[in-house]
Amino acid sequence: MSATAATDDNPTAAGGERVAVLLAGGLGSRLAPFTAVIPKPLVPIDGQHSIAEVVLSQLAAHGFQRVIVSIGYLGHLIRAVLGDGSRFGLTLDYITEETPLGTVGPLHLIADRLPERFLLLNGDVLTDLDFSGLLAAHRESDRTLTVAVFPRNVKVDLGVLDTDEGGQVVGFREKPTYDFLVSMGVYAMHRRVLKHIPAGRPFGFDNLMHAMLGSGDPIGTFDWSGGRWLDIGRHDDFAAAQERFASERAIYLPHERTS
């Protein structure tokens, strides 16, 4: 395969197509025992769709043409279910992680297939995120990395004391709530990101953030506070996500209204 990378303006390299990388190689251990026989991206979110199928349908609706799927654990099942992508209107390529490489480590395996700008997303993301809008905002900013973010409230069910260096209490809050912006597991990236990622060993999103912050490489955010993002990491969260998806299906798959 040629080592020439595609760019937004270069139709001779991968046709200037919109490309996403879908991470589908994780063990999904928090959803065991379901994931003992079904990889997490294939866990059904309703009677018709697995999580990965929803994500691929959304990417196609946002104008993406090619998705590179990184597989590992039970990867043969993912290949069998998702196929070549034609039923989604996509071209699916696969890479196999012989050993787990973390969130961003697999990018080195496909460096020659990446356009200048692309999306990277976890295979278990359930959101109504504007994927094409994220990529457009990233392109306009010319940053190396843009992280889709969502607000999260964390309540501490205890009284919290503030103390000075001598241990004297200087403040008290009863069961406070803290507000954070958290990563949604969806990232728009420029090929420049590869310089931070070592080849052949595990490298996670946390490692990338620390490396980029340490070097001063610009990182932006794409705030999706007004949208939806479902956490499916634990059994209780997944059950709640299934209920939400059932009642709001048209929001997550709006193109089905006219299909």
Contacts in CASP RR format, 6 or more apart in sequence:
PFRMAT RR
TARGET T0000
AUTHOR 0000-0000-0000
METHOD contacts of the structure
MODEL  1
MSATAATDDNPTAAGGERVAVLLAGGLGSRLAPFTAVIPKPLVPIDGQHS
IAEVVLSQLAAHGFQRVIVSIGYLGHLIRAVLGDGSRFGLTLDYITEETP
LGTVGPLHLIADRLPERFLLLNGDVLTDLDFSGLLAAHRESDRTLTVAVF
PRNVKVDLGVLDTDEGGQVVGFREKPTYDFLVSMGVYAMHRRVLKHIPAG
RPFGFDNLMHAMLGSGDPIGTFDWSGGRWLDIGRHDDFAAAQERFASERA
IYLPHERTS
1 112 0 8 1.000
1 113 0 8 1.000
2 13 0 8 1.000
2 112 0 8 1.000
3 111 0 8 1.000
3 112 0 8 1.000
4 12 0 8 1.000
4 13 0 8 1.000
4 112 0 8 1.000
5 13 0 8 1.000
5 111 0 8 1.000
5 112 0 8 1.000
5 114 0 8 1.000
5 115 0 8 1.000
5 116 0 8 1.000
5 191 0 8 1.000
6 13 0 8 1.000
6 14 0 8 1.000
6 15 0 8 1.000
6 16 0 8 1.000
6 17 0 8 1.000
6 19 0 8 1.000
6 114 0 8 1.000
6 115 0 8 1.000
6 116 0 8 1.000
7 13 0 8 1.000
7 16 0 8 1.000
7 115 0 8 1.000
7 116 0 8 1.000
8 16 0 8 1.000
8 115 0 8 1.000
8 116 0 8 1.000
8 117 0 8 1.000
8 139 0 8 1.000
9 16 0 8 1.000
10 16 0 8 1.000
13 115 0 8 1.000
14 66 0 8 1.000
14 113 0 8 1.000
14 115 0 8 1.000
16 115 0 8 1.000
17 64 0 8 1.000
17 65 0 8 1.000
17 66 0 8 1.000
17 115 0 8 1.000
18 62 0 8 1.000
18 63 0 8 1.000
18 64 0 8 1.000
18 65 0 8 1.000
18 66 0 8 1.000
18 118 0 8 1.000
18 132 0 8 1.000
18 135 0 8 1.000
19 64 0 8 1.000
19 65 0 8 1.000
19 66 0 8 1.000
19 67 0 8 1.000
19 68 0 8 1.000
19 113 0 8 1.000
19 114 0 8 1.000
19 115 0 8 1.000
19 118 0 8 1.000
19 119 0 8 1.000
20 59 0 8 1.000
20 64 0 8 1.000
20 66 0 8 1.000
20 67 0 8 1.000
20 68 0 8 1.000
20 118 0 8 1.000
20 119 0 8 1.000
20 120 0 8 1.000
20 121 0 8 1.000
20 131 0 8 1.000
21 67 0 8 1.000
21 68 0 8 1.000
21 69 0 8 1.000
21 70 0 8 1.000
21 106 0 8 1.000
21 107 0 8 1.000
21 110 0 8 1.000
21 114 0 8 1.000
21 118 0 8 1.000
21 119 0 8 1.000
21 120 0 8 1.000
21 121 0 8 1.000
22 41 0 8 1.000
22 52 0 8 1.000
22 55 0 8 1.000
22 56 0 8 1.000
22 67 0 8 1.000
22 68 0 8 1.000
22 69 0 8 1.000
22 70 0 8 1.000
22 121 0 8 1.000
22 123 0 8 1.000
23 70 0 8 1.000
23 103 0 8 1.000
23 106 0 8 1.000
23 120 0 8 1.000
23 121 0 8 1.000
23 122 0 8 1.000
23 123 0 8 1.000
24 39 0 8 1.000
24 40 0 8 1.000
24 41 0 8 1.000
24 52 0 8 1.000
24 69 0 8 1.000
24 70 0 8 1.000
24 71 0 8 1.000
24 72 0 8 1.000
24 75 0 8 1.000
24 78 0 8 1.000
24 123 0 8 1.000
25 39 0 8 1.000
25 41 0 8 1.000
25 70 0 8 1.000
25 71 0 8 1.000
25 72 0 8 1.000
25 73 0 8 1.000
25 75 0 8 1.000
25 78 0 8 1.000
25 97 0 8 1.000
25 100 0 8 1.000
26 39 0 8 1.000
26 40 0 8 1.000
26 72 0 8 1.000
26 73 0 8 1.000
26 100 0 8 1.000
27 35 0 8 1.000
27 40 0 8 1.000
27 73 0 8 1.000
28 35 0 8 1.000
28 39 0 8 1.000
28 40 0 8 1.000
28 73 0 8 1.000
28 124 0 8 1.000
29 35 0 8 1.000
30 233 0 8 1.000
30 234 0 8 1.000
30 235 0 8 1.000
31 40 0 8 1.000
31 43 0 8 1.000
31 232 0 8 1.000
31 233 0 8 1.000
31 234 0 8 1.000
31 235 0 8 1.000
31 238 0 8 1.000
34 43 0 8 1.000
35 43 0 8 1.000
37 74 0 8 1.000
38 74 0 8 1.000
38 77 0 8 1.000
39 73 0 8 1.000
39 74 0 8 1.000
39 75 0 8 1.000
39 77 0 8 1.000
39 78 0 8 1.000
40 51 0 8 1.000
40 123 0 8 1.000
40 124 0 8 1.000
41 50 0 8 1.000
41 51 0 8 1.000
41 52 0 8 1.000
41 55 0 8 1.000
41 78 0 8 1.000
41 123 0 8 1.000
41 124 0 8 1.000
42 50 0 8 1.000
42 51 0 8 1.000
42 52 0 8 1.000
42 77 0 8 1.000
42 78 0 8 1.000
42 81 0 8 1.000
43 50 0 8 1.000
43 51 0 8 1.000
43 124 0 8 1.000
43 232 0 8 1.000
43 238 0 8 1.000
44 50 0 8 1.000
45 51 0 8 1.000
45 54 0 8 1.000
45 126 0 8 1.000
45 232 0 8 1.000
45 241 0 8 1.000
45 242 0 8 1.000
45 245 0 8 1.000
46 242 0 8 1.000
46 245 0 8 1.000
46 246 0 8 1.000
46 249 0 8 1.000
49 57 0 8 1.000
49 253 0 8 1.000
50 81 0 8 1.000
51 123 0 8 1.000
51 124 0 8 1.000
51 125 0 8 1.000
51 126 0 8 1.000
51 232 0 8 1.000
52 78 0 8 1.000
52 81 0 8 1.000
52 82 0 8 1.000
52 123 0 8 1.000
53 81 0 8 1.000
53 82 0 8 1.000
53 88 0 8 1.000
54 126 0 8 1.000
54 252 0 8 1.000
54 253 0 8 1.000
55 121 0 8 1.000
55 123 0 8 1.000
55 125 0 8 1.000
55 126 0 8 1.000
56 67 0 8 1.000
56 82 0 8 1.000
56 85 0 8 1.000
56 88 0 8 1.000
56 90 0 8 1.000
56 92 0 8 1.000
57 88 0 8 1.000
57 253 0 8 1.000
57 255 0 8 1.000
58 131 0 8 1.000
58 252 0 8 1.000
58 253 0 8 1.000
59 67 0 8 1.000
59 88 0 8 1.000
59 90 0 8 1.000
59 119 0 8 1.000
59 131 0 8 1.000
60 88 0 8 1.000
60 89 0 8 1.000
60 90 0 8 1.000
61 254 0 8 1.000
61 255 0 8 1.000
62 130 0 8 1.000
62 131 0 8 1.000
62 132 0 8 1.000
62 133 0 8 1.000
63 132 0 8 1.000
64 90 0 8 1.000
64 119 0 8 1.000
64 131 0 8 1.000
64 132 0 8 1.000
65 90 0 8 1.000
65 91 0 8 1.000
66 90 0 8 1.000
66 91 0 8 1.000
66 92 0 8 1.000
66 93 0 8 1.000
67 85 0 8 1.000
67 90 0 8 1.000
67 91 0 8 1.000
67 92 0 8 1.000
67 93 0 8 1.000
68 92 0 8 1.000
68 93 0 8 1.000
68 94 0 8 1.000
68 95 0 8 1.000
68 110 0 8 1.000
68 113 0 8 1.000
69 78 0 8 1.000
69 82 0 8 1.000
69 92 0 8 1.000
69 93 0 8 1.000
69 94 0 8 1.000
69 95 0 8 1.000
70 94 0 8 1.000
70 95 0 8 1.000
70 96 0 8 1.000
70 97 0 8 1.000
70 106 0 8 1.000
70 109 0 8 1.000
70 110 0 8 1.000
71 78 0 8 1.000
71 79 0 8 1.000
71 94 0 8 1.000
71 95 0 8 1.000
71 96 0 8 1.000
71 97 0 8 1.000
72 96 0 8 1.000
72 97 0 8 1.000
72 100 0 8 1.000
75 96 0 8 1.000
78 94 0 8 1.000
79 94 0 8 1.000
82 92 0 8 1.000
83 92 0 8 1.000
84 91 0 8 1.000
84 92 0 8 1.000
85 91 0 8 1.000
85 92 0 8 1.000
93 113 0 8 1.000
95 106 0 8 1.000
95 109 0 8 1.000
95 110 0 8 1.000
97 106 0 8 1.000
97 109 0 8 1.000
99 202 0 8 1.000
100 202 0 8 1.000
101 108 0 8 1.000
101 109 0 8 1.000
101 200 0 8 1.000
101 201 0 8 1.000
101 202 0 8 1.000
101 203 0 8 1.000
102 202 0 8 1.000
102 203 0 8 1.000
102 204 0 8 1.000
103 120 0 8 1.000
103 122 0 8 1.000
103 203 0 8 1.000
103 204 0 8 1.000
103 205 0 8 1.000
103 208 0 8 1.000
104 120 0 8 1.000
104 193 0 8 1.000
104 197 0 8 1.000
104 203 0 8 1.000
104 204 0 8 1.000
104 205 0 8 1.000
104 207 0 8 1.000
104 208 0 8 1.000
105 197 0 8 1.000
105 198 0 8 1.000
105 200 0 8 1.000
105 201 0 8 1.000
105 202 0 8 1.000
105 203 0 8 1.000
105 204 0 8 1.000
107 114 0 8 1.000
107 120 0 8 1.000
107 193 0 8 1.000
107 194 0 8 1.000
107 197 0 8 1.000
108 194 0 8 1.000
108 197 0 8 1.000
108 198 0 8 1.000
108 199 0 8 1.000
108 200 0 8 1.000
111 194 0 8 1.000
114 191 0 8 1.000
114 194 0 8 1.000
115 191 0 8 1.000
116 190 0 8 1.000
116 191 0 8 1.000
117 135 0 8 1.000
117 138 0 8 1.000
117 139 0 8 1.000
117 188 0 8 1.000
117 189 0 8 1.000
117 190 0 8 1.000
117 191 0 8 1.000
118 135 0 8 1.000
118 188 0 8 1.000
118 189 0 8 1.000
119 131 0 8 1.000
119 134 0 8 1.000
119 135 0 8 1.000
119 186 0 8 1.000
119 187 0 8 1.000
119 188 0 8 1.000
119 189 0 8 1.000
120 186 0 8 1.000
120 187 0 8 1.000
120 188 0 8 1.000
120 189 0 8 1.000
121 185 0 8 1.000
121 186 0 8 1.000
121 187 0 8 1.000
122 185 0 8 1.000
122 186 0 8 1.000
124 232 0 8 1.000
124 233 0 8 1.000
125 184 0 8 1.000
125 185 0 8 1.000
125 186 0 8 1.000
125 229 0 8 1.000
126 229 0 8 1.000
126 230 0 8 1.000
126 232 0 8 1.000
126 241 0 8 1.000
126 245 0 8 1.000
126 252 0 8 1.000
127 148 0 8 1.000
127 150 0 8 1.000
127 184 0 8 1.000
127 186 0 8 1.000
127 224 0 8 1.000
127 227 0 8 1.000
127 228 0 8 1.000
127 229 0 8 1.000
127 230 0 8 1.000
127 252 0 8 1.000
128 227 0 8 1.000
128 228 0 8 1.000
128 251 0 8 1.000
128 252 0 8 1.000
128 254 0 8 1.000
129 148 0 8 1.000
129 184 0 8 1.000
129 186 0 8 1.000
129 224 0 8 1.000
129 227 0 8 1.000
129 229 0 8 1.000
130 224 0 8 1.000
131 186 0 8 1.000
133 222 0 8 1.000
134 146 0 8 1.000
134 148 0 8 1.000
134 186 0 8 1.000
134 188 0 8 1.000
134 222 0 8 1.000
135 188 0 8 1.000
137 146 0 8 1.000
137 188 0 8 1.000
137 222 0 8 1.000
138 146 0 8 1.000
138 188 0 8 1.000
138 189 0 8 1.000
138 190 0 8 1.000
138 222 0 8 1.000
141 218 0 8 1.000
141 220 0 8 1.000
142 190 0 8 1.000
143 190 0 8 1.000
143 218 0 8 1.000
143 219 0 8 1.000
143 220 0 8 1.000
144 189 0 8 1.000
144 190 0 8 1.000
144 192 0 8 1.000
144 193 0 8 1.000
144 212 0 8 1.000
144 217 0 8 1.000
144 218 0 8 1.000
144 219 0 8 1.000
145 187 0 8 1.000
145 188 0 8 1.000
145 189 0 8 1.000
145 190 0 8 1.000
145 193 0 8 1.000
145 208 0 8 1.000
145 212 0 8 1.000
145 217 0 8 1.000
145 218 0 8 1.000
145 219 0 8 1.000
145 220 0 8 1.000
146 187 0 8 1.000
146 188 0 8 1.000
146 189 0 8 1.000
146 219 0 8 1.000
146 220 0 8 1.000
146 221 0 8 1.000
146 222 0 8 1.000
147 183 0 8 1.000
147 184 0 8 1.000
147 185 0 8 1.000
147 186 0 8 1.000
147 187 0 8 1.000
147 219 0 8 1.000
147 220 0 8 1.000
147 221 0 8 1.000
147 222 0 8 1.000
148 183 0 8 1.000
148 184 0 8 1.000
148 185 0 8 1.000
148 186 0 8 1.000
148 187 0 8 1.000
148 188 0 8 1.000
148 221 0 8 1.000
148 222 0 8 1.000
148 224 0 8 1.000
149 181 0 8 1.000
149 182 0 8 1.000
149 183 0 8 1.000
149 184 0 8 1.000
149 221 0 8 1.000
149 222 0 8 1.000
149 223 0 8 1.000
149 224 0 8 1.000
150 181 0 8 1.000
150 182 0 8 1.000
150 184 0 8 1.000
150 224 0 8 1.000
150 225 0 8 1.000
150 227 0 8 1.000
150 229 0 8 1.000
151 179 0 8 1.000
151 180 0 8 1.000
151 181 0 8 1.000
151 182 0 8 1.000
151 225 0 8 1.000
152 179 0 8 1.000
152 180 0 8 1.000
152 181 0 8 1.000
152 182 0 8 1.000
153 177 0 8 1.000
153 178 0 8 1.000
153 179 0 8 1.000
153 180 0 8 1.000
154 177 0 8 1.000
154 178 0 8 1.000
154 180 0 8 1.000
155 175 0 8 1.000
155 176 0 8 1.000
155 177 0 8 1.000
155 178 0 8 1.000
156 175 0 8 1.000
156 176 0 8 1.000
156 177 0 8 1.000
156 178 0 8 1.000
157 175 0 8 1.000
158 175 0 8 1.000
159 172 0 8 1.000
159 173 0 8 1.000
159 174 0 8 1.000
159 175 0 8 1.000
159 176 0 8 1.000
160 172 0 8 1.000
160 173 0 8 1.000
160 174 0 8 1.000
160 176 0 8 1.000
161 169 0 8 1.000
161 171 0 8 1.000
161 172 0 8 1.000
162 169 0 8 1.000
162 170 0 8 1.000
162 171 0 8 1.000
162 172 0 8 1.000
162 173 0 8 1.000
163 169 0 8 1.000
163 170 0 8 1.000
164 170 0 8 1.000
181 221 0 8 1.000
181 223 0 8 1.000
183 205 0 8 1.000
184 224 0 8 1.000
184 229 0 8 1.000
185 205 0 8 1.000
187 205 0 8 1.000
188 222 0 8 1.000
192 217 0 8 1.000
193 208 0 8 1.000
193 212 0 8 1.000
196 208 0 8 1.000
196 211 0 8 1.000
196 212 0 8 1.000
196 215 0 8 1.000
196 217 0 8 1.000
197 203 0 8 1.000
197 208 0 8 1.000
209 219 0 8 1.000
212 219 0 8 1.000
213 219 0 8 1.000
228 244 0 8 1.000
228 248 0 8 1.000
228 251 0 8 1.000
228 252 0 8 1.000
230 237 0 8 1.000
230 240 0 8 1.000
230 241 0 8 1.000
230 244 0 8 1.000
230 245 0 8 1.000
231 237 0 8 1.000
231 241 0 8 1.000
232 238 0 8 1.000
232 241 0 8 1.000
245 252 0 8 1.000
249 256 0 8 1.000
250 256 0 8 1.000
250 257 0 8 1.000
END
